[in-house]
Amino acid sequence: LSGWAVRVRDLMDGRRQVMSFLLPGDLIGHCDHQRAVTVSSVMALSEVRLCVAPAADAAEALAEAYAVSRAYDEAYLLA
């Protein structure tokens, strides 16, 4: 809802790699897998206010928006 955060990955040598910046409106940690694997962490860069995202089955358009968001996240991380 407000604030800035950053998605980071801790490297083996102790350094931290910034994967992406998260702004109001971005989905954080939204995953459909029952046994999800964590490959990054999220850190607040400022005071952050968030809310729980509605379930995808609440509306067809919402499920589609979540799918598009996941596809963009995956494409960005793979690039």
C-alpha positions as CSV (number, residue, x, y, z in Angstrom):
1,L,0.0,0.0,0.0
2,S,2.9,2.3,0.7
3,G,6.7,2.4,1.1
4,W,9.6,0.9,-0.8
5,A,11.1,-2.6,-0.4
6,V,13.8,-4.5,-2.1
7,R,14.0,-8.2,-3.1
8,V,17.5,-9.5,-2.4
9,R,19.5,-12.7,-2.5
10,D,22.4,-13.4,-0.1
11,L,25.4,-14.8,-2.0
12,M,27.8,-17.5,-0.7
13,D,30.6,-14.9,-0.1
14,G,28.4,-12.8,2.2
15,R,27.5,-10.1,-0.4
16,R,23.9,-9.3,-1.1
17,Q,22.5,-9.1,-4.7
18,V,19.5,-6.8,-5.3
19,M,17.0,-8.6,-7.5
20,S,14.3,-5.9,-7.8
21,F,12.7,-2.9,-6.1
22,L,9.2,-3.3,-4.8
23,L,6.8,-0.3,-4.9
24,P,3.2,0.1,-3.8
25,G,0.9,-2.2,-5.8
26,D,3.5,-4.9,-6.3
27,L,2.8,-8.4,-5.1
28,I,5.2,-9.8,-2.6
29,G,5.5,-13.5,-1.9
30,H,2.3,-14.5,-3.7
31,C,2.8,-18.2,-4.6
32,D,0.3,-21.0,-5.5
33,H,2.7,-23.9,-4.7
34,Q,2.1,-25.8,-1.5
35,R,5.9,-26.5,-1.0
36,A,7.4,-23.2,-2.4
37,V,11.1,-22.7,-2.4
38,T,12.5,-19.4,-1.2
39,V,15.2,-18.0,-3.4
40,S,15.2,-14.4,-2.2
41,S,14.3,-12.2,0.8
42,V,12.4,-8.9,1.0
43,M,13.8,-6.0,3.0
44,A,12.0,-2.7,3.7
45,L,13.8,0.4,2.6
46,S,11.3,2.7,4.2
47,E,8.3,2.2,6.4
48,V,6.1,-0.3,4.5
49,R,2.4,-0.8,4.8
50,L,0.9,-3.9,3.2
51,C,-2.2,-6.0,3.0
52,V,-3.0,-9.6,2.3
53,A,-3.9,-10.0,-1.4
54,P,-7.4,-11.4,-2.1
55,A,-7.7,-15.0,-3.2
56,A,-7.4,-15.6,-6.9
57,D,-10.8,-17.3,-7.0
58,A,-12.5,-14.1,-5.9
59,A,-12.7,-13.0,-9.5
60,E,-11.5,-14.3,-12.9
61,A,-9.8,-11.0,-13.7
62,L,-7.9,-11.1,-10.4
63,A,-6.7,-14.7,-11.2
64,E,-5.5,-13.5,-14.6
65,A,-3.7,-10.5,-13.1
66,Y,-1.9,-12.8,-10.6
67,A,-0.9,-15.1,-13.5
68,V,0.5,-12.1,-15.5
69,S,2.4,-10.8,-12.4
70,R,4.0,-14.2,-11.8
71,A,5.0,-14.5,-15.5
72,Y,6.6,-11.0,-15.4
73,D,8.5,-11.9,-12.2
74,E,9.8,-15.1,-13.6
75,A,10.8,-13.5,-16.9
76,Y,12.6,-10.7,-15.0
77,L,14.5,-13.2,-12.7
78,L,15.5,-15.4,-15.6
79,A,16.8,-12.5,-17.6
